[in-house]
């Protein structure tokens, strides 16, 4: 999967997870939020979520530990 972490209108990080066949730039164009904080590739392994990579076109880099924490917290809030 791919992901983007964006800042919502109150300054909180919000993750968006989407299929690899969707480009980061295409997804960015669909989001109503202003600032993109990070992005990359998301995998789920034995130890949990692994965030890596980035996107050169949007000049994004993954923040492995921080991004994984944001994603896990978002999933907990909505389960």
Secondary structure, DSSP 8 states (H G I E B T S, - for coil): -EEEEEE-TTS-EEEEEE-TTS-HHHHHHH---S-EEEEEEEEEETTEEEEE-EETTTTEE--HHHHHHHHHHHHHHT-
